Amino acid sequence: MISFLQVVLPLIIYVLLIILLVIGIILGIRSIQTLNKVDKVVEDVNDKVQSLNGFFNIIDFTTDKIVSVTDKVVEGVSGLIGRVFKRKSTKSEEEE
């Protein structure tokens, strides 16, 4: 009985290890194929984003110009309001 187990158990272990090795190789090949597909998708998305860079640059330039114009308008209006109130305060001080 013991000699039978000494012969059969290593054979069972070897068969199971061979099956495990084959499954590992198959999973490795499948994962490499999946990574190649993911790489193609990432390259495609990257190309599409690069094609939109010009559009985003135009939008950025336009918003910068709009902000600079509105800043100048706000500075002018605040300066005008400041001068009006300054004149009133100096006139009231002179009267006193």
C-alpha positions as CSV (number, residue, x, y, z in Angstrom):
1,M,0.0,0.0,0.0
2,I,2.8,2.5,0.9
3,S,4.7,1.7,-2.3
4,F,1.5,2.4,-4.3
5,L,1.1,5.8,-2.7
6,Q,4.7,6.6,-3.3
7,V,4.2,6.0,-7.0
8,V,0.7,7.5,-7.5
9,L,0.9,10.7,-5.4
10,P,4.0,12.1,-7.2
11,L,2.2,11.4,-10.5
12,I,-0.9,13.2,-9.4
13,I,1.2,16.1,-8.2
14,Y,3.1,16.3,-11.6
15,V,-0.1,16.1,-13.6
16,L,-1.7,18.9,-11.5
17,L,1.5,21.0,-11.9
18,I,1.5,20.5,-15.6
19,I,-2.2,21.6,-15.8
20,L,-1.4,24.7,-13.6
21,L,1.5,25.6,-15.9
22,V,-0.6,25.3,-19.0
23,I,-3.3,27.5,-17.4
24,G,-0.7,30.0,-16.5
25,I,0.7,30.1,-20.0
26,I,-2.8,30.6,-21.5
27,L,-3.6,33.4,-19.0
28,G,-0.2,35.1,-19.8
29,I,-0.9,35.0,-23.5
30,R,-4.4,36.3,-23.0
31,S,-3.2,39.1,-20.8
32,I,-0.6,40.1,-23.4
33,Q,-3.3,40.3,-26.1
34,T,-5.5,42.3,-23.9
35,L,-2.7,44.8,-23.1
36,N,-2.0,45.2,-26.8
37,K,-5.7,46.0,-27.4
38,V,-5.6,48.5,-24.5
39,D,-2.5,50.1,-25.9
40,K,-4.2,50.6,-29.3
41,V,-7.2,52.3,-27.6
42,V,-4.9,54.6,-25.6
43,E,-3.0,55.6,-28.7
44,D,-6.3,56.3,-30.5
45,V,-7.6,58.5,-27.6
46,N,-4.2,60.3,-27.5
47,D,-4.4,61.1,-31.2
48,K,-7.9,62.4,-30.8
49,V,-6.9,64.6,-27.9
50,Q,-3.9,65.9,-29.8
51,S,-6.2,66.9,-32.6
52,L,-8.3,69.0,-30.2
53,N,-5.2,70.9,-28.8
54,G,-5.5,73.6,-31.4
55,F,-9.1,74.2,-30.5
56,F,-8.3,74.4,-26.8
57,N,-5.5,76.8,-27.6
58,I,-7.9,79.1,-29.5
59,I,-10.4,79.0,-26.6
60,D,-7.6,79.8,-24.1
61,F,-6.3,82.7,-26.2
62,T,-9.9,84.1,-26.6
63,T,-10.6,83.9,-22.9
64,D,-7.3,85.6,-22.1
65,K,-8.2,88.5,-24.4
66,I,-11.7,88.8,-22.9
67,V,-10.3,88.8,-19.4
68,S,-7.8,91.5,-20.2
69,V,-10.5,93.7,-21.8
70,T,-12.9,93.3,-18.9
71,D,-10.0,94.1,-16.5
72,K,-9.3,97.3,-18.3
73,V,-13.0,98.3,-18.3
74,V,-13.3,97.5,-14.5
75,E,-10.2,99.5,-13.7
76,G,-11.5,102.5,-15.7
77,V,-14.9,102.4,-14.1
78,S,-13.4,102.0,-10.6
79,G,-11.0,104.9,-11.3
80,L,-13.8,107.1,-12.5
81,I,-15.9,106.3,-9.4
82,G,-12.9,106.9,-7.2
83,R,-12.3,110.3,-8.7
84,V,-15.9,111.3,-8.3
85,F,-16.0,110.4,-4.6
86,K,-12.6,111.9,-4.0
87,R,-13.7,115.3,-5.4
88,K,-16.8,115.3,-3.2
89,S,-14.8,114.5,-0.1
90,T,-12.2,117.2,-0.9
91,K,-15.0,119.8,-1.6
92,S,-16.7,119.0,1.7
93,E,-13.3,119.3,3.6
94,E,-12.7,122.7,2.0
95,E,-16.1,124.0,3.0
96,E,-15.4,123.1,6.6
